[in-house]
């Protein structure tokens, strides 16, 4: 039995199966909560502002930036600072 929190810290690779389940799902069916206005929307119903390098998805109610996806030579970046959570 563990006696303290440090006994529960594991390598991030242990989360691989859980994260694989999350990222293999259809993201457009997920619900997203806006951190600015607290609105919950389906990702598929958000407004998309597309650019050659990537995309910005905005809240349907307050138009805050919820997600940014950018494809660069160094990798695909996903930023979700405007969202409180995604729920599948």
MARPAKE-175235 format. One record per residue (C-alpha): residue in three letters; x, y, z. Coordinates in nm, 3 decimals, padded with zeros to 5 digits. Layout:
N
<res->Ala | px->X | py->Y | pz->Z>
...
***
This chain:
88
<res->Unk | px->00.000 | py->00.000 | pz->00.000>
<res->Unk | px->00.124 | py->00.348 | pz->-00.084>
<res->Unk | px->00.193 | py->00.588 | pz->00.198>
<res->Unk | px->00.248 | py->00.914 | pz->00.009>
<res->Unk | px->00.175 | py->01.082 | pz->-00.322>
<res->Unk | px->00.528 | py->01.033 | pz->-00.461>
<res->Unk | px->00.459 | py->00.658 | pz->-00.470>
<res->Unk | px->00.183 | py->00.724 | pz->-00.726>
<res->Unk | px->00.394 | py->00.911 | pz->-00.982>
<res->Unk | px->00.454 | py->00.697 | pz->-01.289>
<res->Unk | px->00.620 | py->00.746 | pz->-01.625>
<res->Unk | px->00.393 | py->00.922 | pz->-01.881>
<res->Unk | px->00.407 | py->00.616 | pz->-02.106>
<res->Unk | px->00.167 | py->00.445 | pz->-01.867>
<res->Unk | px->-00.104 | py->00.687 | pz->-01.988>
<res->Unk | px->-00.057 | py->00.580 | pz->-02.352>
<res->Unk | px->-00.360 | py->00.351 | pz->-02.365>
<res->Unk | px->-00.593 | py->00.609 | pz->-02.209>
<res->Unk | px->-00.468 | py->00.889 | pz->-02.437>
<res->Unk | px->-00.488 | py->00.664 | pz->-02.743>
<res->Unk | px->-00.857 | py->00.605 | pz->-02.664>
<res->Unk | px->-00.917 | py->00.982 | pz->-02.641>
<res->Unk | px->-00.734 | py->01.085 | pz->-02.957>
<res->Unk | px->-00.869 | py->00.806 | pz->-03.178>
<res->Unk | px->-01.228 | py->00.930 | pz->-03.145>
<res->Unk | px->-01.413 | py->01.162 | pz->-03.382>
<res->Unk | px->-01.327 | py->01.504 | pz->-03.238>
<res->Unk | px->-01.630 | py->01.669 | pz->-03.404>
<res->Unk | px->-01.859 | py->01.469 | pz->-03.173>
<res->Unk | px->-01.686 | py->01.595 | pz->-02.856>
<res->Unk | px->-01.837 | py->01.867 | pz->-02.638>
<res->Unk | px->-01.616 | py->02.164 | pz->-02.554>
<res->Unk | px->-01.665 | py->02.417 | pz->-02.274>
<res->Unk | px->-01.558 | py->02.775 | pz->-02.344>
<res->Unk | px->-01.338 | py->02.920 | pz->-02.069>
<res->Unk | px->-01.464 | py->03.274 | pz->-02.140>
<res->Unk | px->-01.844 | py->03.237 | pz->-02.144>
<res->Unk | px->-01.891 | py->02.884 | pz->-01.999>
<res->Unk | px->-02.093 | py->02.778 | pz->-02.305>
<res->Unk | px->-02.084 | py->02.407 | pz->-02.399>
<res->Unk | px->-02.091 | py->02.333 | pz->-02.773>
<res->Unk | px->-02.020 | py->02.045 | pz->-03.004>
<res->Unk | px->-01.678 | py->02.083 | pz->-03.168>
<res->Unk | px->-01.846 | py->02.026 | pz->-03.504>
<res->Unk | px->-02.069 | py->02.331 | pz->-03.450>
<res->Unk | px->-01.784 | py->02.576 | pz->-03.380>
<res->Unk | px->-01.693 | py->02.848 | pz->-03.628>
<res->Unk | px->-01.374 | py->02.770 | pz->-03.820>
<res->Unk | px->-01.136 | py->03.043 | pz->-03.931>
<res->Unk | px->-00.899 | py->02.874 | pz->-04.173>
<res->Unk | px->-00.555 | py->02.991 | pz->-04.283>
<res->Unk | px->-00.292 | py->02.825 | pz->-04.502>
<res->Unk | px->-00.091 | py->02.704 | pz->-04.200>
<res->Unk | px->-00.377 | py->02.598 | pz->-03.976>
<res->Unk | px->-00.712 | py->02.670 | pz->-03.823>
<res->Unk | px->-00.876 | py->02.853 | pz->-03.534>
<res->Unk | px->-01.203 | py->02.725 | pz->-03.390>
<res->Unk | px->-01.411 | py->02.991 | pz->-03.215>
<res->Unk | px->-01.687 | py->02.969 | pz->-02.956>
<res->Unk | px->-02.033 | py->02.975 | pz->-03.114>
<res->Unk | px->-02.160 | py->03.219 | pz->-02.845>
<res->Unk | px->-01.879 | py->03.465 | pz->-02.764>
<res->Unk | px->-01.634 | py->03.402 | pz->-03.053>
<res->Unk | px->-01.338 | py->03.344 | pz->-02.821>
<res->Unk | px->-01.061 | py->03.125 | pz->-02.961>
<res->Unk | px->-01.113 | py->02.772 | pz->-02.827>
<res->Unk | px->-00.871 | py->02.566 | pz->-03.033>
<res->Unk | px->-00.583 | py->02.640 | pz->-03.268>
<res->Unk | px->-00.429 | py->02.374 | pz->-03.489>
<res->Unk | px->-00.117 | py->02.458 | pz->-03.685>
<res->Unk | px->00.083 | py->02.225 | pz->-03.908>
<res->Unk | px->00.451 | py->02.325 | pz->-03.917>
<res->Unk | px->00.765 | py->02.153 | pz->-04.044>
<res->Unk | px->00.844 | py->02.074 | pz->-03.679>
<res->Unk | px->00.511 | py->01.906 | pz->-03.610>
<res->Unk | px->00.138 | py->01.947 | pz->-03.564>
<res->Unk | px->00.050 | py->02.183 | pz->-03.278>
<res->Unk | px->-00.281 | py->02.191 | pz->-03.096>
<res->Unk | px->-00.349 | py->02.470 | pz->-02.848>
<res->Unk | px->-00.665 | py->02.471 | pz->-02.636>
<res->Unk | px->-00.607 | py->02.757 | pz->-02.394>
<res->Unk | px->-00.957 | py->02.898 | pz->-02.456>
<res->Unk | px->-01.131 | py->02.574 | pz->-02.361>
<res->Unk | px->-01.198 | py->02.445 | pz->-02.013>
<res->Unk | px->-01.239 | py->02.082 | pz->-02.127>
<res->Unk | px->-01.333 | py->01.839 | pz->-02.402>
<res->Unk | px->-01.586 | py->01.566 | pz->-02.326>
<res->Unk | px->-01.632 | py->01.261 | pz->-02.548>
***
